[in-house]
Amino acid sequence: MAGTARYSELEGSLHLLRWLAVGGQLLAVWAATAVLGLELELPALLLGICALGLANALLGLWRLRRPGTETALLLGLGVDLAALTWALYFTGGAMNPFSQLYLVPVALTAAVLPASRVIALALASAAAYAFLALEAPGLRFHHLGSAFDLHIAGMAVNFALALLLFCGFGLRLAARLRRQSQALAEARERGLRDEGLHALALQAASTAHEVNTPLATARLLLDEWRASPGSPPPADDLELMARQLDYARDAVRRLVRDSHETARPQTLGETVRDLAGRLALLRPETGLAIHLPPALAARRACFPPGLKAALGHLLDNAADAGRRSGRTDVELTLGDAGTALTIEIRDHGPGFAAEGSQPPPSGPPQGLGLGLQLANATLETLGGRLEHRPAEGGGLCTRVCLPWSAIVAGDPP
Protein backbone atom coordinates (compact mmCIF):
# COMPACT_ATOMS: atom_id res chain seq x y z
CA MET A 1 0.00 0.00 0.00
CA ALA A 2 2.81 2.40 0.81
CA GLY A 3 4.52 1.69 -2.54
CA THR A 4 1.23 2.16 -4.43
CA ALA A 5 0.70 5.52 -2.74
CA ARG A 6 4.21 6.67 -3.67
CA TYR A 7 3.76 5.54 -7.28
CA SER A 8 0.40 7.29 -7.51
CA GLU A 9 1.82 10.54 -6.14
CA LEU A 10 4.77 10.48 -8.55
CA GLU A 11 2.47 9.61 -11.46
CA GLY A 12 0.34 12.64 -10.67
CA SER A 13 3.38 14.92 -10.53
CA LEU A 14 4.80 13.62 -13.83
CA HIS A 15 1.38 13.89 -15.48
CA LEU A 16 1.24 17.57 -14.55
CA LEU A 17 4.83 18.13 -15.70
CA ARG A 18 4.06 16.64 -19.12
CA TRP A 19 1.27 19.14 -19.69
CA LEU A 20 3.64 21.90 -18.62
CA ALA A 21 6.22 20.45 -21.04
CA VAL A 22 3.70 20.56 -23.88
CA GLY A 23 2.93 24.22 -23.20
CA GLY A 24 6.60 25.05 -22.60
CA GLN A 25 7.73 23.44 -25.84
CA LEU A 26 5.07 25.27 -27.84
CA LEU A 27 6.19 28.55 -26.27
CA ALA A 28 9.87 27.74 -26.87
CA VAL A 29 9.27 26.85 -30.54
CA TRP A 30 7.37 30.09 -31.07
CA ALA A 31 10.10 32.15 -29.36
CA ALA A 32 12.90 30.42 -31.26
CA THR A 33 11.31 30.96 -34.66
CA ALA A 34 9.44 34.25 -34.28
CA VAL A 35 11.74 36.10 -31.87
CA LEU A 36 15.20 34.59 -32.36
CA GLY A 37 14.79 33.72 -36.02
CA LEU A 38 16.14 30.19 -35.75
CA GLU A 39 15.59 27.71 -38.56
CA LEU A 40 13.86 24.73 -36.93
CA GLU A 41 12.16 21.60 -38.23
CA LEU A 42 8.70 22.83 -37.29
CA PRO A 43 6.68 19.86 -38.62
CA ALA A 44 8.83 17.36 -36.71
CA LEU A 45 8.78 19.43 -33.51
CA LEU A 46 5.03 19.96 -33.62
CA LEU A 47 4.53 16.25 -34.29
CA GLY A 48 6.56 15.41 -31.17
CA ILE A 49 4.62 17.91 -29.05
CA CYS A 50 1.27 16.50 -30.23
CA ALA A 51 2.46 12.93 -29.61
CA LEU A 52 3.51 13.89 -26.08
CA GLY A 53 0.12 15.45 -25.40
CA LEU A 54 -1.76 12.42 -26.76
CA ALA A 55 0.38 9.98 -24.80
CA ASN A 56 -0.13 11.98 -21.60
CA ALA A 57 -3.90 11.97 -22.13
CA LEU A 58 -3.88 8.18 -22.56
CA LEU A 59 -1.69 7.77 -19.48
CA GLY A 60 -4.14 9.94 -17.56
CA LEU A 61 -7.02 7.64 -18.52
CA TRP A 62 -4.97 4.61 -17.44
CA ARG A 63 -4.22 6.31 -14.16
CA LEU A 64 -7.91 6.88 -13.50
CA ARG A 65 -8.64 3.18 -13.93
CA ARG A 66 -5.54 1.68 -12.28
CA PRO A 67 -3.68 4.25 -10.20
CA GLY A 68 -0.32 3.65 -8.58
CA THR A 69 1.10 0.86 -10.80
CA GLU A 70 4.79 0.52 -11.55
CA THR A 71 4.05 -0.44 -15.16
CA ALA A 72 2.23 2.81 -15.87
CA LEU A 73 4.96 4.81 -14.15
CA LEU A 74 7.73 3.17 -16.20
CA LEU A 75 5.75 3.59 -19.41
CA GLY A 76 5.29 7.27 -18.66
CA LEU A 77 9.02 7.69 -18.02
CA GLY A 78 9.71 5.99 -21.35
CA VAL A 79 7.38 8.48 -23.05
CA ASP A 80 9.21 11.35 -21.35
CA LEU A 81 12.60 10.06 -22.45
CA ALA A 82 11.45 9.57 -26.04
CA ALA A 83 9.75 12.98 -26.24
CA LEU A 84 12.79 14.79 -24.83
CA THR A 85 15.15 12.96 -27.19
CA TRP A 86 12.91 13.79 -30.16
CA ALA A 87 12.74 17.46 -29.28
CA LEU A 88 16.49 17.77 -28.63
CA TYR A 89 17.39 15.96 -31.87
CA PHE A 90 15.85 18.76 -33.91
CA THR A 91 17.13 21.58 -31.68
CA GLY A 92 20.88 21.10 -31.51
CA GLY A 93 21.24 17.70 -29.81
CA ALA A 94 23.75 17.53 -26.96
CA MET A 95 24.70 21.18 -27.58
CA ASN A 96 21.22 22.22 -26.44
CA PRO A 97 21.51 23.29 -22.77
CA PHE A 98 18.17 21.64 -22.08
CA SER A 99 19.84 18.26 -22.60
CA GLN A 100 20.56 18.39 -18.87
CA LEU A 101 16.86 17.63 -18.35
CA TYR A 102 17.79 13.95 -18.73
CA LEU A 103 18.83 14.14 -15.09
CA VAL A 104 15.36 15.16 -13.88
CA PRO A 105 13.54 11.78 -14.26
CA VAL A 106 16.42 9.97 -12.57
CA ALA A 107 16.42 12.40 -9.64
CA LEU A 108 12.64 12.31 -9.22
CA THR A 109 12.37 8.51 -9.23
CA ALA A 110 15.45 7.65 -7.14
CA ALA A 111 13.46 7.72 -3.88
CA VAL A 112 10.43 5.82 -5.25
CA LEU A 113 11.45 3.15 -7.75
CA PRO A 114 13.60 0.09 -6.97
CA ALA A 115 17.33 0.53 -7.53
CA SER A 116 17.32 -1.69 -10.63
CA ARG A 117 14.68 0.50 -12.32
CA VAL A 118 16.54 3.70 -11.47
CA ILE A 119 19.81 2.31 -12.86
CA ALA A 120 18.04 1.19 -16.06
CA LEU A 121 16.53 4.67 -16.44
CA ALA A 122 19.94 6.28 -15.92
CA LEU A 123 21.53 4.01 -18.57
CA ALA A 124 18.73 4.79 -21.00
CA SER A 125 19.23 8.54 -20.43
CA ALA A 126 22.98 8.16 -20.97
CA ALA A 127 22.37 6.21 -24.20
CA ALA A 128 19.97 8.90 -25.45
CA TYR A 129 22.50 11.64 -24.64
CA ALA A 130 25.24 9.73 -26.46
CA PHE A 131 22.98 9.30 -29.48
CA LEU A 132 22.33 13.04 -29.60
CA ALA A 133 26.03 13.83 -29.28
CA LEU A 134 26.89 11.55 -32.22
CA GLU A 135 23.92 11.82 -34.56
CA ALA A 136 21.88 15.00 -33.94
CA PRO A 137 22.36 17.81 -36.48
CA GLY A 138 23.43 21.21 -35.16
CA LEU A 139 21.45 24.44 -35.32
CA ARG A 140 22.12 26.90 -38.11
CA PHE A 141 23.14 30.41 -36.98
CA HIS A 142 24.00 33.53 -38.88
CA HIS A 143 27.19 34.09 -36.83
CA LEU A 144 29.04 32.42 -33.95
CA GLY A 145 28.31 35.09 -31.35
CA SER A 146 24.59 34.53 -31.50
CA ALA A 147 25.12 30.79 -30.99
CA PHE A 148 27.18 31.37 -27.87
CA ASP A 149 24.76 33.97 -26.48
CA LEU A 150 21.84 31.64 -27.11
CA HIS A 151 23.64 28.78 -25.36
CA ILE A 152 24.33 30.97 -22.30
CA ALA A 153 20.70 32.12 -22.21
CA GLY A 154 19.49 28.53 -22.54
CA MET A 155 21.76 27.44 -19.70
CA ALA A 156 20.32 30.18 -17.50
CA VAL A 157 16.75 29.13 -18.29
CA ASN A 158 17.66 25.46 -17.77
CA PHE A 159 19.30 26.29 -14.43
CA ALA A 160 16.22 28.19 -13.24
CA LEU A 161 13.94 25.36 -14.37
CA ALA A 162 16.06 22.77 -12.56
CA LEU A 163 15.98 24.86 -9.39
CA LEU A 164 12.19 25.06 -9.53
CA LEU A 165 11.77 21.35 -10.19
CA PHE A 166 14.22 20.10 -7.58
CA CYS A 167 13.14 22.62 -4.98
CA GLY A 168 9.45 21.89 -5.51
CA PHE A 169 9.83 18.11 -5.49
CA GLY A 170 12.40 18.21 -2.71
CA LEU A 171 10.07 20.16 -0.45
CA ARG A 172 7.20 17.88 -1.38
CA LEU A 173 9.29 14.81 -0.62
CA ALA A 174 10.42 16.29 2.70
CA ALA A 175 6.80 17.02 3.65
CA ARG A 176 5.80 13.47 2.77
CA LEU A 177 8.65 12.06 4.86
CA ARG A 178 7.56 14.21 7.80
CA ARG A 179 4.01 12.93 7.45
CA GLN A 180 5.25 9.35 7.31
CA SER A 181 7.47 9.87 10.35
CA GLN A 182 4.56 11.36 12.26
CA ALA A 183 2.31 8.48 11.22
CA LEU A 184 4.94 5.96 12.34
CA ALA A 185 5.34 7.75 15.67
CA GLU A 186 1.57 7.73 16.20
CA ALA A 187 1.43 4.05 15.25
CA ARG A 188 4.18 3.28 17.76
CA GLU A 189 2.31 5.17 20.47
CA ARG A 190 -0.89 3.30 19.65
CA GLY A 191 1.00 0.01 19.70
CA LEU A 192 2.54 0.76 23.09
CA ARG A 193 -0.81 1.89 24.46
CA ASP A 194 -2.57 -1.21 23.10
CA GLU A 195 0.19 -3.42 24.46
CA GLY A 196 -0.19 -1.81 27.88
CA LEU A 197 -3.96 -2.24 27.79
CA HIS A 198 -3.55 -5.86 26.72
CA ALA A 199 -1.16 -6.53 29.58
CA LEU A 200 -3.49 -4.78 32.03
CA ALA A 201 -6.45 -6.81 30.75
CA LEU A 202 -4.51 -10.05 31.23
CA GLN A 203 -3.47 -8.95 34.69
CA ALA A 204 -7.04 -7.98 35.62
CA ALA A 205 -8.36 -11.34 34.40
CA SER A 206 -5.59 -13.10 36.31
CA THR A 207 -6.46 -11.17 39.47
CA ALA A 208 -10.12 -12.09 39.09
CA HIS A 209 -9.10 -15.73 38.74
CA GLU A 210 -6.91 -15.51 41.85
CA VAL A 211 -9.55 -13.77 43.94
CA ASN A 212 -12.10 -16.43 43.05
CA THR A 213 -10.37 -19.14 45.12
CA PRO A 214 -10.24 -17.30 48.50
CA LEU A 215 -13.76 -16.01 47.97
CA ALA A 216 -14.98 -19.54 47.29
CA THR A 217 -13.24 -20.75 50.45
CA ALA A 218 -14.82 -17.98 52.49
CA ARG A 219 -18.20 -18.87 51.03
CA LEU A 220 -17.81 -22.51 52.06
CA LEU A 221 -16.91 -21.48 55.61
CA LEU A 222 -19.94 -19.22 55.81
CA ASP A 223 -22.20 -22.04 54.62
CA GLU A 224 -20.78 -24.32 57.33
CA TRP A 225 -21.37 -21.68 60.02
CA ARG A 226 -24.91 -21.10 58.86
CA ALA A 227 -25.58 -24.84 59.04
CA SER A 228 -24.80 -24.77 62.78
CA PRO A 229 -26.01 -21.36 64.03
CA GLY A 230 -25.91 -22.41 67.67
CA SER A 231 -22.15 -22.99 67.86
CA PRO A 232 -19.50 -20.30 67.42
CA PRO A 233 -17.11 -20.52 64.43
CA PRO A 234 -13.89 -22.41 65.24
CA ALA A 235 -10.82 -20.26 65.71
CA ASP A 236 -8.99 -22.15 62.94
CA ASP A 237 -11.79 -21.41 60.48
CA LEU A 238 -11.77 -17.74 61.41
CA GLU A 239 -8.01 -17.61 60.89
CA LEU A 240 -8.32 -19.35 57.53
CA MET A 241 -11.03 -16.93 56.39
CA ALA A 242 -8.93 -13.95 57.49
CA ARG A 243 -5.92 -15.23 55.52
CA GLN A 244 -8.04 -15.89 52.45
CA LEU A 245 -9.67 -12.45 52.54
CA ASP A 246 -6.28 -10.80 53.16
CA TYR A 247 -4.95 -12.55 50.07
CA ALA A 248 -7.91 -11.36 47.98
CA ARG A 249 -7.38 -7.80 49.21
CA ASP A 250 -3.65 -7.98 48.47
CA ALA A 251 -4.32 -9.34 44.98
CA VAL A 252 -6.45 -6.29 44.17
CA ARG A 253 -3.80 -3.99 45.64
CA ARG A 254 -1.12 -5.68 43.52
CA LEU A 255 -3.22 -5.08 40.43
CA VAL A 256 -3.42 -1.35 41.20
CA ARG A 257 0.28 -1.15 42.11
CA ASP A 258 1.53 -3.08 39.08
CA SER A 259 -0.50 -0.88 36.72
CA HIS A 260 1.56 2.12 37.88
CA GLU A 261 4.93 0.55 38.70
CA THR A 262 7.36 -1.78 36.98
CA ALA A 263 8.27 -5.11 38.53
CA ARG A 264 11.36 -5.16 40.74
CA PRO A 265 14.15 -7.65 40.08
CA GLN A 266 14.62 -10.48 42.57
CA THR A 267 16.44 -13.79 42.64
CA LEU A 268 14.77 -16.87 41.26
CA GLY A 269 14.97 -18.34 44.74
CA GLU A 270 12.82 -15.51 46.07
CA THR A 271 10.40 -15.93 43.19
CA VAL A 272 10.02 -19.63 43.90
CA ARG A 273 9.44 -18.92 47.61
CA ASP A 274 6.68 -16.48 46.68
CA LEU A 275 5.04 -19.12 44.49
CA ALA A 276 5.35 -21.72 47.24
CA GLY A 277 3.81 -19.33 49.80
CA ARG A 278 0.93 -18.58 47.47
CA LEU A 279 0.24 -22.29 46.91
CA ALA A 280 0.44 -23.00 50.65
CA LEU A 281 -2.19 -20.32 51.29
CA LEU A 282 -4.63 -21.25 48.52
CA ARG A 283 -4.03 -25.04 48.56
CA PRO A 284 -2.82 -25.73 52.14
CA GLU A 285 -3.16 -29.49 51.72
CA THR A 286 -0.68 -29.56 48.79
CA GLY A 287 2.96 -30.49 49.30
CA LEU A 288 5.38 -28.76 46.92
CA ALA A 289 8.78 -30.37 46.13
CA ILE A 290 11.16 -27.78 44.67
CA HIS A 291 14.16 -28.66 42.51
CA LEU A 292 16.25 -25.51 42.02
CA PRO A 293 20.04 -25.59 41.51
CA PRO A 294 21.83 -23.15 43.84
CA ALA A 295 23.54 -21.31 40.96
CA LEU A 296 20.19 -20.75 39.29
CA ALA A 297 18.52 -19.74 42.55
CA ALA A 298 20.96 -16.81 42.84
CA ARG A 299 20.16 -15.50 39.36
CA ARG A 300 18.24 -12.22 39.41
CA ALA A 301 15.25 -11.76 37.14
CA CYS A 302 12.46 -9.26 36.71
CA PHE A 303 9.17 -11.05 36.25
CA PRO A 304 6.68 -8.78 34.41
CA PRO A 305 3.25 -8.23 35.98
CA GLY A 306 1.06 -11.25 35.50
CA LEU A 307 3.85 -13.80 34.99
CA LYS A 308 3.94 -14.87 38.64
CA ALA A 309 0.17 -15.16 38.61
CA ALA A 310 0.34 -17.29 35.44
CA LEU A 311 2.79 -19.68 37.10
CA GLY A 312 0.59 -19.71 40.19
CA HIS A 313 -2.39 -20.74 38.06
CA LEU A 314 -0.39 -23.66 36.65
CA LEU A 315 0.54 -24.75 40.18
CA ASP A 316 -3.14 -24.49 41.21
CA ASN A 317 -4.14 -26.68 38.27
CA ALA A 318 -1.50 -29.26 39.17
CA ALA A 319 -2.63 -29.33 42.81
CA ASP A 320 -6.29 -29.73 41.85
CA ALA A 321 -5.47 -32.48 39.34
CA GLY A 322 -3.51 -34.46 41.95
CA ARG A 323 -6.26 -34.03 44.53
CA ARG A 324 -8.76 -35.73 42.21
CA SER A 325 -6.46 -38.77 42.14
CA GLY A 326 -5.81 -38.71 45.86
CA ARG A 327 -2.28 -37.30 45.57
CA THR A 328 -1.45 -33.97 47.18
CA ASP A 329 2.17 -33.60 46.07
CA VAL A 330 3.41 -31.40 43.21
CA GLU A 331 6.97 -31.06 41.86
CA LEU A 332 8.45 -27.78 40.64
CA THR A 333 11.74 -27.95 38.67
CA LEU A 334 13.67 -24.99 37.25
CA GLY A 335 16.46 -25.28 34.68
CA ASP A 336 18.65 -23.20 32.36
CA ALA A 337 18.34 -24.01 28.64
CA GLY A 338 20.97 -21.46 27.56
CA THR A 339 18.79 -18.74 26.10
CA ALA A 340 15.69 -19.62 28.08
CA LEU A 341 14.52 -20.46 31.58
CA THR A 342 12.61 -23.73 31.82
CA ILE A 343 10.02 -24.39 34.50
CA GLU A 344 8.46 -27.84 34.83
CA ILE A 345 5.42 -28.57 36.99
CA ARG A 346 4.60 -32.23 37.53
CA ASP A 347 1.37 -33.44 39.08
CA HIS A 348 0.01 -36.91 39.87
CA GLY A 349 -3.47 -36.43 38.45
CA PRO A 350 -5.28 -38.45 35.76
CA GLY A 351 -3.16 -36.85 33.01
CA PHE A 352 -4.04 -37.40 29.37
CA ALA A 353 -3.24 -39.94 26.71
CA ALA A 354 -1.10 -38.31 24.03
CA GLU A 355 1.77 -35.84 24.19
CA GLY A 356 0.85 -32.43 22.80
CA SER A 357 -2.90 -32.91 23.22
CA GLN A 358 -4.98 -30.52 25.25
CA PRO A 359 -4.94 -31.36 28.98
CA PRO A 360 -8.26 -31.85 30.72
CA PRO A 361 -9.63 -29.04 32.85
CA SER A 362 -8.09 -29.33 36.29
CA GLY A 363 -9.72 -26.55 38.27
CA PRO A 364 -12.13 -27.10 41.12
CA PRO A 365 -15.84 -27.15 40.42
CA GLN A 366 -16.21 -23.56 41.56
CA GLY A 367 -13.28 -22.38 39.39
CA LEU A 368 -13.60 -20.00 36.50
CA GLY A 369 -11.70 -22.25 34.06
CA LEU A 370 -9.37 -19.41 33.00
CA GLY A 371 -6.04 -20.47 34.54
CA LEU A 372 -4.59 -22.31 31.54
CA GLN A 373 -5.86 -19.72 29.06
CA LEU A 374 -4.37 -16.85 31.07
CA ALA A 375 -1.04 -18.65 31.41
CA ASN A 376 -0.93 -19.28 27.66
CA ALA A 377 -1.77 -15.69 26.81
CA THR A 378 0.77 -14.26 29.26
CA LEU A 379 3.58 -16.50 28.04
CA GLU A 380 2.83 -15.76 24.37
CA THR A 381 3.04 -12.04 25.12
CA LEU A 382 6.55 -12.58 26.53
CA GLY A 383 7.69 -14.81 23.68
CA GLY A 384 7.48 -18.00 25.73
CA ARG A 385 5.63 -21.23 25.18
CA LEU A 386 3.69 -23.78 27.20
CA GLU A 387 3.92 -27.53 26.60
CA HIS A 388 2.23 -30.56 28.15
CA ARG A 389 3.30 -34.18 28.11
CA PRO A 390 2.43 -37.32 30.06
CA ALA A 391 4.69 -37.84 33.06
CA GLU A 392 6.39 -41.12 33.83
CA GLY A 393 4.36 -43.07 36.33
CA GLY A 394 1.20 -41.15 35.54
CA GLY A 395 0.13 -37.58 35.83
CA LEU A 396 0.98 -34.57 33.73
CA CYS A 397 4.18 -32.58 33.20
CA THR A 398 3.65 -28.94 32.23
CA ARG A 399 6.75 -27.27 30.80
CA VAL A 400 7.21 -23.50 30.51
CA CYS A 401 10.00 -22.19 28.27
CA LEU A 402 10.63 -18.48 28.86
CA PRO A 403 13.38 -16.48 27.07
CA TRP A 404 15.88 -14.89 29.43
CA SER A 405 15.57 -11.66 27.41
CA ALA A 406 11.95 -11.35 28.56
CA ILE A 407 12.83 -11.41 32.29
CA VAL A 408 16.40 -10.12 32.46
CA ALA A 409 17.35 -6.53 31.63
CA GLY A 410 20.20 -6.23 29.14
CA ASP A 411 21.85 -9.19 27.46
CA PRO A 412 20.70 -12.66 28.31
CA PRO A 413 22.93 -14.38 30.85
Backbone hydrogen bonds, N-H to C=O, Kabsch-Sander energy under -0.5 kcal/mol:
donor,donor_aa,acceptor,acceptor_aa,energy
5,A,1,M,-2.1
6,R,2,A,-2.0
7,Y,3,G,-2.6
8,S,4,T,-2.5
9,E,5,A,-2.2
10,L,6,R,-2.4
11,E,7,Y,-2.8
12,G,8,S,-2.2
13,S,9,E,-1.9
14,L,10,L,-2.7
15,H,11,E,-2.5
16,L,12,G,-1.9
17,L,13,S,-2.3
18,R,14,L,-2.1
19,W,15,H,-1.4
20,L,16,L,-2.0
21,A,17,L,-2.4
22,V,18,R,-2.4
23,G,19,W,-2.3
24,G,20,L,-2.9
25,Q,21,A,-2.7
26,L,22,V,-2.1
27,L,23,G,-2.2
28,A,24,G,-2.5
29,V,25,Q,-2.9
30,W,26,L,-2.1
31,A,27,L,-2.5
32,A,28,A,-2.7
33,T,29,V,-2.0
34,A,30,W,-2.9
35,V,30,W,-0.6
35,V,31,A,-1.3
36,L,31,A,-2.3
38,L,32,A,-3.2
39,E,140,R,-0.6
40,L,38,L,-0.9
41,E,90,F,-0.5
42,L,40,L,-1.8
45,L,41,E,-2.5
46,L,42,L,-3.0
47,L,43,P,-2.1
48,G,44,A,-2.2
49,I,45,L,-2.2
50,C,46,L,-2.6
51,A,47,L,-2.4
52,L,48,G,-2.2
53,G,49,I,-2.2
54,L,50,C,-2.6
55,A,51,A,-2.7
56,N,52,L,-2.2
57,A,53,G,-1.9
58,L,54,L,-2.3
59,L,55,A,-2.5
60,G,56,N,-2.0
61,L,57,A,-1.9
62,W,58,L,-2.2
63,R,59,L,-2.3
64,L,60,G,-1.6
65,R,61,L,-1.5
66,R,62,W,-3.1
69,T,66,R,-0.5
73,L,69,T,-1.7
74,L,70,E,-2.7
75,L,71,T,-2.4
76,G,72,A,-2.3
77,L,73,L,-2.0
78,G,74,L,-2.1
79,V,75,L,-2.1
80,D,76,G,-2.3
81,L,77,L,-2.4
82,A,78,G,-2.4
83,A,79,V,-2.8
84,L,80,D,-2.5
85,T,81,L,-2.2
86,W,82,A,-2.4
87,A,83,A,-2.4
88,L,84,L,-2.5
89,Y,85,T,-2.0
90,F,86,W,-1.1
91,T,88,L,-1.2
92,G,137,P,-0.6
93,G,88,L,-3.1
95,M,92,G,-1.5
96,N,93,G,-1.6
99,S,96,N,-2.3
100,Q,97,P,-1.3
101,L,98,F,-1.8
102,Y,99,S,-1.6
103,L,100,Q,-1.9
104,V,101,L,-1.0
106,V,102,Y,-0.7
107,A,103,L,-2.4
108,L,104,V,-2.5
109,T,105,P,-1.7
110,A,106,V,-1.0
112,V,109,T,-1.5
113,L,109,T,-2.4
118,V,114,P,-2.0
119,I,115,A,-2.5
120,A,116,S,-2.0
121,L,117,R,-2.3
122,A,118,V,-2.4
123,L,119,I,-2.4
124,A,120,A,-2.3
125,S,121,L,-2.2
126,A,122,A,-2.3
127,A,123,L,-2.5
128,A,124,A,-2.3
129,Y,125,S,-2.3
130,A,126,A,-2.4
131,F,127,A,-2.3
132,L,128,A,-2.1
133,A,129,Y,-2.3
134,L,130,A,-1.7
135,E,131,F,-2.8
136,A,131,F,-0.6
136,A,132,L,-1.3
141,F,139,L,-0.6
147,A,143,H,-1.0
148,F,144,L,-2.2
149,D,145,G,-2.7
150,L,146,S,-2.4
151,H,147,A,-2.1
152,I,148,F,-2.4
153,A,149,D,-2.5
154,G,150,L,-2.6
155,M,151,H,-2.4
156,A,152,I,-2.0
157,V,153,A,-2.3
158,N,154,G,-2.9
159,F,155,M,-2.7
160,A,156,A,-2.4
161,L,157,V,-2.5
162,A,158,N,-2.6
163,L,159,F,-2.3
164,L,160,A,-2.2
165,L,161,L,-2.6
166,F,162,A,-2.9
167,C,163,L,-2.5
168,G,164,L,-2.6
169,F,165,L,-2.8
170,G,166,F,-2.3
171,L,167,C,-2.5
172,R,168,G,-1.9
173,L,169,F,-2.8
174,A,170,G,-2.6
175,A,171,L,-2.4
176,R,172,R,-2.2
177,L,173,L,-2.6
178,R,174,A,-2.2
179,R,175,A,-2.3
180,Q,176,R,-2.6
181,S,177,L,-2.7
182,Q,178,R,-2.5
183,A,179,R,-2.5
184,L,180,Q,-2.7
185,A,181,S,-2.5
186,E,182,Q,-2.5
187,A,183,A,-2.4
188,R,184,L,-2.6
189,E,185,A,-2.4
190,R,186,E,-2.6
191,G,187,A,-2.7
192,L,188,R,-2.8
193,R,189,E,-2.7
194,D,190,R,-3.1
195,E,191,G,-2.7
196,G,192,L,-2.5
197,L,193,R,-2.5
198,H,194,D,-2.6
199,A,195,E,-2.5
200,L,196,G,-2.5
201,A,197,L,-2.6
202,L,198,H,-2.4
203,Q,199,A,-2.5
204,A,200,L,-2.7
205,A,201,A,-2.5
206,S,202,L,-2.5
207,T,203,Q,-2.6
208,A,204,A,-2.4
209,H,205,A,-2.1
210,E,206,S,-2.3
211,V,207,T,-3.0
212,N,208,A,-1.3
213,T,209,H,-0.7
213,T,210,E,-0.8
215,L,211,V,-1.9
216,A,212,N,-2.3
217,T,213,T,-2.3
218,A,214,P,-2.5
219,R,215,L,-2.2
220,L,216,A,-2.1
221,L,217,T,-2.2
222,L,218,A,-2.3
223,D,219,R,-2.3
224,E,220,L,-2.1
225,W,221,L,-2.3
226,R,222,L,-2.4
227,A,223,D,-1.5
228,S,224,E,-0.8
228,S,225,W,-0.5
231,S,228,S,-1.2
238,L,234,P,-2.1
239,E,235,A,-2.4
240,L,236,D,-2.4
241,M,237,D,-2.7
242,A,238,L,-2.4
243,R,239,E,-2.3
244,Q,240,L,-2.5
245,L,241,M,-2.7
246,D,242,A,-2.5
247,Y,243,R,-2.2
248,A,244,Q,-2.0
249,R,245,L,-2.5
250,D,246,D,-2.7
251,A,247,Y,-2.3
252,V,248,A,-1.7
253,R,249,R,-2.1
254,R,250,D,-2.6
255,L,251,A,-1.8
256,V,252,V,-2.0
257,R,253,R,-2.8
258,D,254,R,-3.2
259,S,255,L,-1.3
260,H,257,R,-1.4
261,E,257,R,-1.8
266,Q,301,A,-2.6
268,L,299,R,-2.3
269,G,297,A,-2.2
271,T,267,T,-2.0
272,V,268,L,-2.6
273,R,269,G,-2.1
274,D,270,E,-2.2
275,L,271,T,-2.1
276,A,272,V,-2.6
277,G,273,R,-2.6
278,R,274,D,-2.2
279,L,275,L,-2.3
280,A,276,A,-2.4
281,L,277,G,-1.6
282,L,278,R,-2.5
283,R,279,L,-3.0
286,T,283,R,-2.1
287,G,328,T,-3.2
288,L,286,T,-0.5
289,A,287,G,-0.6
289,A,330,V,-3.0
290,I,288,L,-0.6
291,H,332,L,-3.2
292,L,290,I,-0.6
297,A,293,P,-2.3
298,A,294,P,-1.3
299,R,296,L,-1.1
301,A,266,Q,-3.0
302,C,407,I,-4.2
303,F,301,A,-0.6
307,L,304,P,-2.0
308,K,304,P,-0.6
310,A,306,G,-2.1
311,L,307,L,-2.4
312,G,308,K,-2.5
313,H,309,A,-2.3
314,L,310,A,-1.8
315,L,311,L,-2.1
316,D,312,G,-2.5
317,N,313,H,-2.5
318,A,314,L,-2.2
319,A,315,L,-2.5
320,D,316,D,-2.6
321,A,317,N,-2.4
322,G,318,A,-2.3
323,R,319,A,-2.0
324,R,320,D,-1.4
325,S,321,A,-0.7
325,S,322,G,-0.8
326,G,323,R,-1.1
327,R,322,G,-3.0
330,V,287,G,-2.8
331,E,346,R,-2.3
332,L,289,A,-3.2
333,T,344,E,-2.7
334,L,291,H,-2.3
335,G,342,T,-2.5
337,A,335,G,-0.6
337,A,340,A,-2.9
339,T,337,A,-1.4
341,L,402,L,-3.5
342,T,335,G,-2.7
343,I,400,V,-2.5
344,E,333,T,-3.2
345,I,398,T,-2.8
346,R,331,E,-2.5
346,R,344,E,-0.5
347,D,396,L,-2.5
356,G,388,H,-1.4
357,S,354,A,-1.4
367,G,364,P,-2.2
374,L,370,L,-2.9
375,A,371,G,-2.3
376,N,372,L,-2.4
377,A,373,Q,-2.5
378,T,374,L,-2.6
379,L,375,A,-2.4
380,E,376,N,-2.4
381,T,377,A,-1.8
382,L,378,T,-1.2
383,G,380,E,-1.1
384,G,379,L,-3.2
385,R,401,C,-1.9
387,E,399,R,-2.7
389,R,397,C,-1.8
391,A,395,G,-1.7
394,G,391,A,-1.8
397,C,389,R,-2.8
398,T,345,I,-3.0
398,T,396,L,-0.5
399,R,387,E,-2.9
399,R,397,C,-0.6
400,V,343,I,-3.2
401,C,385,R,-2.3
402,L,341,L,-2.9
402,L,400,V,-0.5
404,W,339,T,-2.3
406,A,403,P,-1.4
407,I,404,W,-1.5
408,V,404,W,-1.8
